[in-house]
Amino acid sequence: MSMRFFKVALDGPHGRREIVVPSPTEVQAGDAAAVEARPGEAIARITEVDSEYQHADALPPTTQTAQMPQPPSFEPVEHDRTNLDQSRT
């Protein structure tokens, strides 16, 4: 999937502003714009724009995998055997 550019209109308490974000899809453009939104701003409109000669105001959206915390690596754990029933060992 190729990277496209989207103009995202953000409405807030101080009026409307527009930012351009690179994104493979319109939905992910909203995710990228949400990172740049100021408190009280909401996405009002997302419009694809011609990618030629565009300058992006934000980074591309991260993937869901990158956003999720990764589990710790598995390492052998020594078990405390002091509470085990001796008849079972």
Residue frames relative to the residue before (quaternion, step in Angstrom):
aa qw qx qy qz dx dy dz
M 1.0000 0.0000 0.0000 0.0000 0.00 0.00 0.00
S 0.3324 -0.7697 0.5133 0.1835 3.57 -0.73 1.01
M 0.5338 -0.6162 0.4796 0.3244 3.51 -1.27 0.51
R 0.1031 -0.7689 0.6303 0.0298 3.56 -0.96 0.97
F 0.3724 -0.7116 0.5428 0.2457 3.58 -1.28 0.19
F 0.0930 -0.7905 0.6052 0.0151 3.54 -1.04 0.89
K 0.2872 -0.7040 0.6209 0.1907 3.54 -1.12 0.77
V 0.1105 -0.8013 0.5879 0.0125 3.55 -0.71 1.15
A 0.2372 -0.7616 0.5906 0.1220 3.56 -0.76 1.11
L 0.1198 -0.7856 0.6063 0.0288 3.54 -0.83 1.08
D 0.1627 -0.7752 0.6055 0.0773 3.59 -0.72 1.09
G 0.0959 0.8022 -0.5821 0.0913 3.53 -0.93 0.94
P 0.7626 -0.3874 0.2620 0.4468 3.54 -1.30 -0.09
H 0.7293 0.3882 -0.2319 0.5135 3.60 1.19 -0.45
G 0.7256 -0.4093 0.2333 0.5015 3.58 1.20 0.46
R 0.6227 -0.5343 0.4258 0.3814 3.53 -1.32 -0.33
R 0.0111 0.7574 -0.6527 -0.0135 3.52 -1.14 0.69
E 0.2598 -0.7662 0.5715 0.1375 3.54 -1.20 0.56
I 0.0690 -0.7676 0.6360 0.0398 3.51 -1.10 0.79
V 0.3159 -0.7175 0.5864 0.2038 3.55 -1.23 0.50
V 0.0454 -0.8032 0.5939 -0.0135 3.55 -0.85 1.03
P 0.3701 -0.6844 0.5691 0.2659 3.58 -1.11 0.63
S 0.1715 0.7877 -0.5732 0.1466 3.57 -0.93 0.84
P 0.4880 -0.6594 0.4718 0.3231 3.60 -1.06 0.58
T 0.8023 0.1346 -0.0667 0.5777 3.62 1.13 -0.57
E 0.6445 -0.5236 0.3975 0.3906 3.55 -1.29 0.36
V 0.6399 0.5310 -0.3272 0.4489 3.57 0.97 -0.85
Q 0.6906 0.4621 -0.2838 0.4785 3.58 0.91 -0.88
A 0.5476 0.5853 -0.4003 0.4443 3.60 1.19 -0.40
G 0.6276 0.5251 -0.3264 0.4733 3.58 1.06 -0.73
D 0.6316 0.5244 -0.3283 0.4672 3.57 1.04 -0.76
A 0.6626 0.5021 -0.3014 0.4669 3.57 0.96 -0.89
A 0.6712 0.4925 -0.2974 0.4675 3.59 0.98 -0.82
A 0.5979 0.5821 -0.3660 0.4121 3.59 1.05 -0.68
V 0.6090 0.5541 -0.3479 0.4484 3.58 1.11 -0.65
E 0.7291 0.4243 -0.2229 0.4885 3.58 1.07 -0.76
A 0.5017 0.6700 -0.4240 0.3459 3.61 1.24 -0.24
R 0.3809 -0.7023 0.5594 0.2208 3.53 -1.12 0.75
P 0.6661 -0.4858 0.3527 0.4426 3.61 -1.17 0.36
G 0.7962 0.2771 -0.2306 0.4860 3.57 -0.90 0.96
E 0.6048 0.5576 -0.3648 0.4361 3.60 1.23 -0.16
A 0.1012 -0.7715 0.6268 0.0424 3.53 -1.18 0.69
I 0.5220 -0.6247 0.4756 0.3332 3.56 -1.14 0.62
A 0.1959 -0.8027 0.5581 0.0770 3.56 -0.72 1.11
R 0.8059 -0.0658 0.0945 0.5808 3.58 1.01 -0.78
I 0.1102 -0.7545 0.6431 0.0704 3.56 -1.18 0.68
T 0.0134 0.8035 -0.5911 0.0700 3.56 -0.73 1.13
E 0.3907 -0.7005 0.5388 0.2575 3.57 -0.88 0.90
V 0.1322 -0.7843 0.6037 0.0545 3.56 -1.01 0.87
D 0.6418 -0.5099 0.4007 0.4093 3.54 -1.27 0.39
S 0.3897 -0.7644 0.4690 0.2097 3.57 -0.72 1.05
E 0.5313 0.6412 -0.4138 0.3679 3.58 1.20 -0.32
Y 0.8571 0.0417 -0.0801 0.5071 3.57 -0.85 1.05
Q 0.4117 0.7093 -0.4865 0.3011 3.60 1.07 0.53
H 0.2196 -0.7227 0.6408 0.1376 3.51 -1.27 0.60
A 0.2870 -0.7751 0.5397 0.1599 3.57 -0.69 1.05
D 0.3454 -0.7396 0.5472 0.1853 3.55 -1.12 0.78
A 0.7677 0.2221 -0.1244 0.5881 3.58 1.28 -0.17
L 0.5659 -0.5801 0.4636 0.3582 3.52 -1.31 0.28
P 0.6066 -0.5246 0.4182 0.4265 3.60 -1.18 0.31
P 0.5905 -0.5776 0.4101 0.3867 3.60 -1.14 0.48
T 0.4500 -0.6544 0.5258 0.3047 3.55 -1.16 0.57
T 0.5296 -0.6118 0.4738 0.3475 3.54 -1.22 0.41
Q 0.6353 -0.5199 0.3899 0.4171 3.57 -1.20 0.34
T 0.6127 0.5500 -0.3523 0.4449 3.59 1.05 -0.69
A 0.6736 0.4916 -0.2999 0.4633 3.58 0.93 -0.83
Q 0.6656 0.5135 -0.3035 0.4487 3.60 1.10 -0.64
M 0.6676 0.5167 -0.3051 0.4406 3.57 1.10 -0.67
P 0.4865 -0.6372 0.4935 0.3372 3.58 -1.01 0.72
Q 0.3826 -0.7285 0.5257 0.2158 3.54 -0.97 0.85
P 0.5154 -0.6422 0.4579 0.3352 3.59 -1.00 0.76
P 0.5597 -0.5901 0.4420 0.3783 3.56 -1.12 0.54
S 0.5557 -0.5909 0.4461 0.3782 3.55 -1.14 0.49
F 0.4583 -0.6833 0.4991 0.2721 3.52 -1.11 0.67
E 0.0015 -0.7776 0.6280 -0.0315 3.51 -0.84 1.02
P 0.5881 -0.5782 0.4116 0.3879 3.58 -1.05 0.62
V 0.1753 -0.7736 0.6036 0.0804 3.53 -0.99 0.86
E 0.3308 -0.7159 0.5751 0.2174 3.53 -0.89 0.91
H 0.3166 -0.7650 0.5352 0.1674 3.53 -0.79 1.05
D 0.4214 -0.6617 0.5602 0.2657 3.53 -1.09 0.76
R 0.1397 -0.8290 0.5398 0.0425 3.57 -0.45 1.20
T 0.4012 0.7435 -0.4681 0.2591 3.60 1.19 0.20
N 0.7377 0.4116 -0.2423 0.4773 3.61 1.07 -0.54
L 0.4563 0.6856 -0.4536 0.3406 3.57 1.25 0.20
D 0.5215 -0.6015 0.5071 0.3304 3.53 -1.17 0.64
Q 0.4267 -0.7444 0.4562 0.2361 3.57 -0.52 1.18
S 0.6143 0.5513 -0.3620 0.4331 3.61 1.12 -0.52
R 0.6756 0.4855 -0.2911 0.4722 3.61 1.20 -0.34
T 0.6645 0.5126 -0.3202 0.4395 3.61 1.18 -0.19
